[in-house]
Amino acid sequence: MSNKQNFVSSVMKHVQTLVPLQNIVDKLNINVKKQVKTQVNREDFAPIVFIAVEDLVVDKKYQRYINESFIKKARRKGGFKPDLTRPLIIAKRPQKLGGQNVIVDGQHTGCLATVYLAGDGTQEVPCQIPSVLQHPEDRSLNECETVESEFFDDTNYLRNNPNAIARLRAGVASGNVKALAWEETFASIGVNVEKIGAPEGHEVYGLSKLQTSINKYGSTYTKQAVELYASTIKYSTSDVWKHPLQGPLILGLAAAYHFIDNYAGNGDKKRGFINFLENHLTTRNPKEWTEKTSGVIMDQLILEDKLVESYNSAVRFGVIKAPKIGNDLVVAWKLDPIHGKTKDEDDEDES
């Protein structure tokens, strides 16, 4: 290749791929001209102010549970990085309630600043106090919490990847009927997702699959799955069986209990499969029970390809003295109308 060709090739590799923002908007399936335009001036944006971390508080009623591992991992990335820091969103409570600076959005940033910046509380972080969060003196505590939680919910909803757990917590705080129903249901089966539900119950990682299990198989089967999972952890000698409980495996175990009650009969086959679930789950770790099963039929794949297959192997090798589960029973179960219920809730994060 000639020097000229090398030069051209080098230039082509470093061509900027910038396009005007307007070009992107023009390609959206939105009739921009028909949208109602809001007149906004610089003064309408909340100014950035700096507040010492010792003067910031958090309302646990609607904020997410702190992700401690996130705070710890930041140390390996250099701790607190000002260049990556966005302003915290703050609500100013009425003086009659104490006049506190409440973090509505950005509590993890605040924690990072507290842990990794020098100052013993006097270190300042950039904050914004939107006008709607500058509470008037006649606003009650309940009204303040409602305004803040709704703002928090809107903030997370408008993000490109809304955090389902954050939205659920905000919904609970603002009295949303659906969110409160989820909180009550989680509590009734003895679990919590980032403390939503039974705070002292079993922590679950995987909100979406937990909700799918409850929506599809109901609280009873889901509770049986949770209790089996928790019991396995309690009596396991392996450190791979530990909290938090994994939502996908809860879903698979709930499916197994539905299969047992409706398709395994009432004889040795049923007793054998229950014996397998109660005493032999530790032959694999939680991740192995659910790997390569992702998708809307995850529960069916866990039941058929993992649990039933492993049970039949245990029977074949004489580990369990019971009849095998035939493919005809699994096929019949897969045709059950319950499998029309495949809609997941909003997925987070699986948090």
N, C-alpha and C positions, 0 to 999 in steps of 0.2 A: 504494500500500500504506500502511495506517495505521501510526501509531507503535506501536500494540499488536502489529500483525502483524509489524512489523520486529523488535520485541523478542522475540517468540516464535520467529521465524525464526533470530535470532542465538543464542538459547539452544539451539535444536535442533542448530545447527551445532557447538556446543561441549559436547554431552552426552558424558560419559565412557563409555567402552566397557569398563569393568573387570568381570571376573567372578571369583568365588572359584576358587582353584586346584582345590579339591575338585570343583567343577562340571565342570571339564575332565576330571579323572580319572574321574568317574562316567560320562562319555560314551565312554570308551575301551572297546574290546572286550576287557576284562580282568576276570576275576572277582576283584575285589580281596579279598574275604573269604576266598578259598581260598589266597591267597598266604602263604607262610611269612614271618612278621614277624621282623625282627632288632631286638633291643633295642640302641639306640645312645644313648650319653650324650655330653655336650659333650667329655668327656675323650677320647673315641674319635677325634675329629677332630684332624688334625695342626695344632699351633699355628703361627702365622705368626712367623717370626724374620727378622731382617735380616742379610744377609751381603754383604760387600764384593765387587765384581765381580772384584777381583784374586785372590780366594780361591775362585773357581768354575772348574771345568774341564768339558770335554765329551768323552764317549767317542764317537769317530767311527765305532766299529764298528756302532752302531745308530742314531745320530742322523741326521736328514736333512741333506743338503748345504745349506749356507747360501744363502738366496736373496738375493744381493747387491743386486739391483734393489729388493727390498722394503726393505732397510736404507736405500738411497739415497733412495727415494721418501718415506720418513718425514720427511725434512728439509723437504719442501714442506708437510707437515701439522703442522709445529711440533715435530718431533723426538720426544723421549720425553715421553709424557703419563701422569703418575702416576694420574690418574683412570681411565684405560683399562687399567691394568696389573693383571694377575692374578698371584698368587704363582707363582714358579717351583717346580717339583717337583724336590727334591734327594735324591740318595742319598748316604749317609755311608759311605765305604769303611772297612774295618778299619784300625786304626793300623798293623798289620804291612805293609799295602799302601801306606801313605802317609797314610791318613785324609782323602783328598780329598773335597771337596764336588762331586759329579758332577751336572750338570744332566741330568735325565731328560726333563723337558718344560719348554720355555720358553727355548731357546737364542737364539731371535730377540729375545725381550724382553731377555735379557742383553746381546746385541750392541747393541741400541738404547741401553741404559743406558751401555754402555762408550763408544759413539760420541758421544752427545748430552748426557750429564750431566757436569758439572764434578766433578773429584775425582782424576783420574789413577789410577784403580783403587780408591780408597778409597770411592767412592760406593756406597751400599748399596741392595739391592733386596729386596723381600719374598719370602720363600721358605717352603716347607713341606717337612718331612722325614717322610713317612709311616712308620709303625712297620715296615712290611715292607721299607723301604729303609734302615733303620738296621742295616747289616750287622753280624752278630756277628763276633768276632775269629777264630773258627775257619772262616769262610767263605773259600773259595779265590777267586782272581781270576776263573776261569771261572764259578764259581757266582754271583759278584756280577754279572757281565755278563749271565748268563742271567736272574736275578731282575729286573734293571733293564730289559732288553729286553722281557721279558714284561709288565712294568708299563707300559712305553711303548706296547706293542702294545694292551694293554687300554684304556689311556687314549684312544688314537686311535680304537679300535673303538667305544667307547661314545659318542663324539661323534656328533652328528646327521649330519654329513657327513664320515665317516672319510676320512682322507688315504691313498689307496691306496699311494702311494710310502712314506709313513711306516710303514705296516703291512708292506710288503715289506721295508724295511730292518730292522725289528724282527724279522721272521721269519728273515731271514738271520742276524742276530746270535744268535738263540735256537736256530739249527740246524733250523728248519722245513724239511722235505724239499722241499716245493713251492717255497718261497722260494729255497732253494739251487739248485734246478733252473733257476729263472728267471735267477738270477745267472750260472750257468754258460752258459746259452743266450745271454744278452746278450753275454757275453764271447766266445763262439764266433763271433758274427757281427760282432764289433768295435764294439759300441755300449755306451753306459752311459746310465742314467736317474738323474740326480743321483748319479753315480759308482757306481751299482750296475751291475756288469758289468765292462767293460773301462775302467778309470779314464782311460786315455789314448786310448781309442777315440772314436768320434763320439758327441757328446751328442745325445740324442733328447728332444724335448718332445712328450709325448702317450703316456703309459704304456699306456693302454687300447688304443689303435689298434695300437701296436707288438705288444702281446700278442695282439690279434686276428689280426694278420698272421701271427705265428708259429703260433698255434693252427690257423689255417685253411690257410695256404699252406706252412707248414713253414719251417725255418731256411734252407734253400737258396735259395728264391725271395726270402725276406726279406733275406738277405745280398746277393743280386744287386741288390735294390732299394736297399739302403743304399749299396752301392758305386757304383751309377749316380748316386744323389742326391749323394754326396760328390764324385764326379768332376765333376758339373755345377757344384757350388759352386767347386771348384778352378779350373776353366777359364772360369768366367763373369766377365764384365767389369762386371756389375751388382751393386751392393751389396745388392739384395733377395734374392740367393741367398747365404745365409750360415748358419752354425750358430746354434742347434741344428737338427738335422733334425726335420721335422714328422712326427709319427706317422701322421696321415691320408694324407699323400702317400706315405710308405713303404708303407702298406697298398695304395694304388692302384697303385703301381709293381710290387709283388709280384703283384698280380692280373694286370697286363700281362704279366709273365714267364710266369705260368701259362698265360695265353691263347696266348702265342707258342709255347710248347712243345707245347701240346695241340690247338690249333685253327688256327694260321696256316700250317700246312704247312711244307715245307722249301725252298721256292723263293724267287722274287723278293719275294713278299709278306712273307715272314718277314724277309728281309734288309732290306727297305724299312722295316718297322716298327721293327726294331732300330736302324737308322740314324736314324730319327726320334727315338727315345728318347735315343740317345746324343749327338745333335747339335742337337736343336731344342727341348728342354724350356725353354730360356731365352726362348722366344717369349712365355711367360707367367711370372708370378712364382709361387712355391709356393702362396700363398693362392688365386690365381685357378684353379689346377688342382683345388682341392678345394672352392671355394665352392659353396653350394647343393647339397651332396651328403651332408649329415649324415643319419645314420640307420643302420639295420642293413644296408642294401645300399649303403653308401657306396662300397665298392670297385667294385661293378658300375656305379654311376653315373659314377665317375671314369674307368673303362675305356671305357664306351660313349659318354657325353656329352662327355667332355673329350679323352681321348687318341686314341681311334679317329676321332672327328669332326675333330680337328685334323690328324691324319695324313692323312685323306682330303682335307682342304682343301689340304694341302701337295702331295699328288699331283695334285690338280686344277689347281693353279697352276704345276705343273712344278718345284716346289722339290725334290721327291723323284721319281726315275724308278723307279716301281714300281706294281704293280696296287693298286687300292683294296681295302679290307677290306669285304666285303659284310655286309649286315645279318644274313644267314642264319648267318654264322659267329658273330656276337655272340649271336644268339638261342640257338644250339647251346651256346655257352659258358655262357650264363646258366642253362641246364638241367642243367649239370654237377652231379653229386651233391655236389661240394665246397661248394656254396652252402648246404648244410644246416648247415654249421659257421658259425653267426653269433653265437654267444654271446661277449660281451665279458667281460673280467675287470672287477673293481671299478674304476669310474672315479673319479679323483681330482679332478683337477685337472687336470685335465690340466695336469701338471707341467711 
